[in-house]
Amino acid sequence: MNIGEIKFDEKGLVPAIVQDARSKAVLTLAYMNKESLELTLQKKETVFFSRSRQKLWHKGETSGNTQAVESISYDCDQDALLVQVIPSGPACHKGDYSCFNDMLFKGTKVKEEPYAILEQLKQVLTERKTTLPENSYTSKLFQEGVDRIAKKIGEEAGEVIIAAKNDDKQELSMESADLLFHLLVLLTDRGVSLDDVLSVLEERHQ
């Protein structure tokens, strides 16, 4: 990629669509100038130009919600960028996984991003572990510790096996969801991210 090929607008900016490299969900639309694009390539993390503050901003510099860049491509007119990233936290300043949460129109054939729920659960579980709100099942699991969480995983795994042997697809889906949820709780409790697990799968696949 040659930065000289990018067509910046009259203000020296180019729109950058940021996409989760794994889930393919669109996370945000930001802008880059030549300097921020150069810094993004150098740091391998997104650096944008804030039009409201008229300054560069390194995504996650203060919040810790950085975006590791996997690839950058540009469109056929060379005036827009697609930046694929591995996010380490919410993309939206409101704390949401993606900035695109409000629906203006939805057709009957359009489905929600299937993996967005995993990112949302990751955020909720991290928050629960930190704040431990009262009357929360998840908070209780964190407080009871790894032995209790591991026991629940064993119980849910047994339920998955029973559902599979019963050849009940609905029951198998529900029990699998319970198992996956408790696995995410365990990973959060032990400080292992879902991205770490996915990285292992990717390495094995390759």
Secondary structure as a PSIPRED ss2 file (coil, helix, strand):
# PSIPRED VFORMAT (PSIPRED V4.0)

   1 M C   1.000  0.000  0.000
   2 N C   1.000  0.000  0.000
   3 I H   0.000  1.000  0.000
   4 G H   0.000  1.000  0.000
   5 E H   0.000  1.000  0.000
   6 I C   1.000  0.000  0.000
   7 K C   1.000  0.000  0.000
   8 F C   1.000  0.000  0.000
   9 D C   1.000  0.000  0.000
  10 E C   1.000  0.000  0.000
  11 K C   1.000  0.000  0.000
  12 G C   1.000  0.000  0.000
  13 L C   1.000  0.000  0.000
  14 V E   0.000  0.000  1.000
  15 P E   0.000  0.000  1.000
  16 A E   0.000  0.000  1.000
  17 I E   0.000  0.000  1.000
  18 V E   0.000  0.000  1.000
  19 Q E   0.000  0.000  1.000
  20 D E   0.000  0.000  1.000
  21 A C   1.000  0.000  0.000
  22 R C   1.000  0.000  0.000
  23 S C   1.000  0.000  0.000
  24 K C   1.000  0.000  0.000
  25 A C   1.000  0.000  0.000
  26 V E   0.000  0.000  1.000
  27 L E   0.000  0.000  1.000
  28 T E   0.000  0.000  1.000
  29 L E   0.000  0.000  1.000
  30 A E   0.000  0.000  1.000
  31 Y E   0.000  0.000  1.000
  32 M E   0.000  0.000  1.000
  33 N C   1.000  0.000  0.000
  34 K H   0.000  1.000  0.000
  35 E H   0.000  1.000  0.000
  36 S H   0.000  1.000  0.000
  37 L H   0.000  1.000  0.000
  38 E H   0.000  1.000  0.000
  39 L H   0.000  1.000  0.000
  40 T H   0.000  1.000  0.000
  41 L H   0.000  1.000  0.000
  42 Q H   0.000  1.000  0.000
  43 K H   0.000  1.000  0.000
  44 K C   1.000  0.000  0.000
  45 E E   0.000  0.000  1.000
  46 T C   1.000  0.000  0.000
  47 V E   0.000  0.000  1.000
  48 F E   0.000  0.000  1.000
  49 F E   0.000  0.000  1.000
  50 S E   0.000  0.000  1.000
  51 R C   1.000  0.000  0.000
  52 S C   1.000  0.000  0.000
  53 R C   1.000  0.000  0.000
  54 Q C   1.000  0.000  0.000
  55 K E   0.000  0.000  1.000
  56 L E   0.000  0.000  1.000
  57 W E   0.000  0.000  1.000
  58 H E   0.000  0.000  1.000
  59 K C   1.000  0.000  0.000
  60 G C   1.000  0.000  0.000
  61 E C   1.000  0.000  0.000
  62 T C   1.000  0.000  0.000
  63 S C   1.000  0.000  0.000
  64 G C   1.000  0.000  0.000
  65 N C   1.000  0.000  0.000
  66 T C   1.000  0.000  0.000
  67 Q E   0.000  0.000  1.000
  68 A E   0.000  0.000  1.000
  69 V E   0.000  0.000  1.000
  70 E E   0.000  0.000  1.000
  71 S E   0.000  0.000  1.000
  72 I E   0.000  0.000  1.000
  73 S E   0.000  0.000  1.000
  74 Y E   0.000  0.000  1.000
  75 D C   1.000  0.000  0.000
  76 C C   1.000  0.000  0.000
  77 D C   1.000  0.000  0.000
  78 Q C   1.000  0.000  0.000
  79 D C   1.000  0.000  0.000
  80 A C   1.000  0.000  0.000
  81 L E   0.000  0.000  1.000
  82 L E   0.000  0.000  1.000
  83 V E   0.000  0.000  1.000
  84 Q E   0.000  0.000  1.000
  85 V E   0.000  0.000  1.000
  86 I E   0.000  0.000  1.000
  87 P E   0.000  0.000  1.000
  88 S C   1.000  0.000  0.000
  89 G C   1.000  0.000  0.000
  90 P C   1.000  0.000  0.000
  91 A C   1.000  0.000  0.000
  92 C C   1.000  0.000  0.000
  93 H C   1.000  0.000  0.000
  94 K C   1.000  0.000  0.000
  95 G C   1.000  0.000  0.000
  96 D C   1.000  0.000  0.000
  97 Y C   1.000  0.000  0.000
  98 S C   1.000  0.000  0.000
  99 C C   1.000  0.000  0.000
 100 F C   1.000  0.000  0.000
 101 N C   1.000  0.000  0.000
 102 D C   1.000  0.000  0.000
 103 M C   1.000  0.000  0.000
 104 L C   1.000  0.000  0.000
 105 F C   1.000  0.000  0.000
 106 K C   1.000  0.000  0.000
 107 G C   1.000  0.000  0.000
 108 T C   1.000  0.000  0.000
 109 K C   1.000  0.000  0.000
 110 V C   1.000  0.000  0.000
 111 K C   1.000  0.000  0.000
 112 E C   1.000  0.000  0.000
 113 E C   1.000  0.000  0.000
 114 P C   1.000  0.000  0.000
 115 Y C   1.000  0.000  0.000
 116 A H   0.000  1.000  0.000
 117 I H   0.000  1.000  0.000
 118 L H   0.000  1.000  0.000
 119 E H   0.000  1.000  0.000
 120 Q H   0.000  1.000  0.000
 121 L H   0.000  1.000  0.000
 122 K H   0.000  1.000  0.000
 123 Q H   0.000  1.000  0.000
 124 V H   0.000  1.000  0.000
 125 L H   0.000  1.000  0.000
 126 T H   0.000  1.000  0.000
 127 E H   0.000  1.000  0.000
 128 R H   0.000  1.000  0.000
 129 K H   0.000  1.000  0.000
 130 T H   0.000  1.000  0.000
 131 T H   0.000  1.000  0.000
 132 L C   1.000  0.000  0.000
 133 P C   1.000  0.000  0.000
 134 E C   1.000  0.000  0.000
 135 N C   1.000  0.000  0.000
 136 S C   1.000  0.000  0.000
 137 Y H   0.000  1.000  0.000
 138 T H   0.000  1.000  0.000
 139 S H   0.000  1.000  0.000
 140 K H   0.000  1.000  0.000
 141 L H   0.000  1.000  0.000
 142 F H   0.000  1.000  0.000
 143 Q H   0.000  1.000  0.000
 144 E H   0.000  1.000  0.000
 145 G C   1.000  0.000  0.000
 146 V H   0.000  1.000  0.000
 147 D H   0.000  1.000  0.000
 148 R H   0.000  1.000  0.000
 149 I H   0.000  1.000  0.000
 150 A H   0.000  1.000  0.000
 151 K H   0.000  1.000  0.000
 152 K H   0.000  1.000  0.000
 153 I H   0.000  1.000  0.000
 154 G H   0.000  1.000  0.000
 155 E H   0.000  1.000  0.000
 156 E H   0.000  1.000  0.000
 157 A H   0.000  1.000  0.000
 158 G H   0.000  1.000  0.000
 159 E H   0.000  1.000  0.000
 160 V H   0.000  1.000  0.000
 161 I H   0.000  1.000  0.000
 162 I H   0.000  1.000  0.000
 163 A H   0.000  1.000  0.000
 164 A H   0.000  1.000  0.000
 165 K H   0.000  1.000  0.000
 166 N C   1.000  0.000  0.000
 167 D C   1.000  0.000  0.000
 168 D C   1.000  0.000  0.000
 169 K H   0.000  1.000  0.000
 170 Q H   0.000  1.000  0.000
 171 E H   0.000  1.000  0.000
 172 L H   0.000  1.000  0.000
 173 S H   0.000  1.000  0.000
 174 M H   0.000  1.000  0.000
 175 E H   0.000  1.000  0.000
 176 S H   0.000  1.000  0.000
 177 A H   0.000  1.000  0.000
 178 D H   0.000  1.000  0.000
 179 L H   0.000  1.000  0.000
 180 L H   0.000  1.000  0.000
 181 F H   0.000  1.000  0.000
 182 H H   0.000  1.000  0.000
 183 L H   0.000  1.000  0.000
 184 L H   0.000  1.000  0.000
 185 V H   0.000  1.000  0.000
 186 L H   0.000  1.000  0.000
 187 L H   0.000  1.000  0.000
 188 T H   0.000  1.000  0.000
 189 D H   0.000  1.000  0.000
 190 R H   0.000  1.000  0.000
 191 G C   1.000  0.000  0.000
 192 V C   1.000  0.000  0.000
 193 S C   1.000  0.000  0.000
 194 L H   0.000  1.000  0.000
 195 D H   0.000  1.000  0.000
 196 D H   0.000  1.000  0.000
 197 V H   0.000  1.000  0.000
 198 L H   0.000  1.000  0.000
 199 S H   0.000  1.000  0.000
 200 V H   0.000  1.000  0.000
 201 L H   0.000  1.000  0.000
 202 E H   0.000  1.000  0.000
 203 E H   0.000  1.000  0.000
 204 R H   0.000  1.000  0.000
 205 H H   0.000  1.000  0.000
 206 Q C   1.000  0.000  0.000
